[in-house]
Amino acid sequence: VVERGQKGHVPFTVRYMGMYLVIETTSGLILMWDKKTSIFIKLSPDYKGQICGLCGNYDGNGINDLTTRSQSVVENVLEFANSWKVSSGCPNADCIKDPCSTNPYRKSWSEKECSIINSNIFAACHSQVEPGKYYQACVTDACACDTGGDCDCLCTAIAAYAQACSEAGVCIAWRTPSLCPLFCDYYNQQGECEWHYKPCGASCMKTCRNPSGKSISISPLYCPLYYKPYFHEDQMKCVNLCDCYDNEDGKIYRRDECNVW
């Protein structure tokens, strides 16, 4: 899918990369969604210290992320969030409900399953990324998912801590066949098993749209076969040779349709 702006300009493209739906803009913004409950927002380093809002200011200092619209740094999350309302006519959020109190029957299960964050499995990361807030967020999210999809909520919360660990340079292989598994067969065509899972992502994955492998998009699924090193985004397959990618329209054309100059 390619959305065109004025004068034929392509402001963003939408494509699939492994388990993610990726929206990549020409201005340096990338959104990655796992089609479930996880979404990642990645910005080009050119934006460092030049943004504001609910996602912080991207200056590398997490202490001042709760900066209000009036440029005051606060500790109260509600005060921070309410300051960024689109319209003053919108009502303020006045309380944060505790889903474990609303759904007390889910509390013990949530605490038990989320305890992996505080366990020895993540021990190598504890000194790099404080696990307390991630554990509490996991329990809260797991308690809140009481209308189906509870495992998705749990897995997303644990994966958030694993992602933070990965960004801090600590790779944790925490998924198992019984806990939030990613099965190869789910992402490959029947009878094939070319896609493989890598806990901290393949940061240099080569694709037909990104043959150099230089990108800030990271997928935990990658093509490990040396004779099929490229991922073809349109075919969702690992290939040994790509077709032609047109930078102007963001499309991949068959080799017999390519114009070679």
Secondary structure as GFF3:
##gff-version 3
##sequence-region A 1 261
A	DSSP	beta_strand	2	3	.	.	.	ID=ss1
A	DSSP	three_ten_helix	6	8	.	.	.	ID=ss2
A	DSSP	beta_strand	12	17	.	.	.	ID=ss3
A	DSSP	beta_strand	20	25	.	.	.	ID=ss4
A	DSSP	beta_strand	29	33	.	.	.	ID=ss5
A	DSSP	beta_strand	39	43	.	.	.	ID=ss6
A	DSSP	three_ten_helix	45	47	.	.	.	ID=ss7
A	DSSP	three_ten_helix	62	64	.	.	.	ID=ss8
A	DSSP	alpha_helix	77	83	.	.	.	ID=ss9
A	DSSP	alpha_helix	99	102	.	.	.	ID=ss10
A	DSSP	three_ten_helix	104	106	.	.	.	ID=ss11
A	DSSP	alpha_helix	107	114	.	.	.	ID=ss12
A	DSSP	three_ten_helix	115	118	.	.	.	ID=ss13
A	DSSP	three_ten_helix	120	122	.	.	.	ID=ss14
A	DSSP	alpha_helix	123	126	.	.	.	ID=ss15
A	DSSP	alpha_helix	132	144	.	.	.	ID=ss16
A	DSSP	alpha_helix	150	167	.	.	.	ID=ss17
A	DSSP	alpha_helix	184	187	.	.	.	ID=ss18
A	DSSP	beta_strand	196	202	.	.	.	ID=ss19
A	DSSP	beta_strand	219	222	.	.	.	ID=ss20
A	DSSP	beta_strand	230	232	.	.	.	ID=ss21
A	DSSP	beta_strand	237	239	.	.	.	ID=ss22
A	DSSP	beta_strand	244	246	.	.	.	ID=ss23
A	DSSP	beta_strand	251	253	.	.	.	ID=ss24
A	DSSP	three_ten_helix	255	257	.	.	.	ID=ss25
###
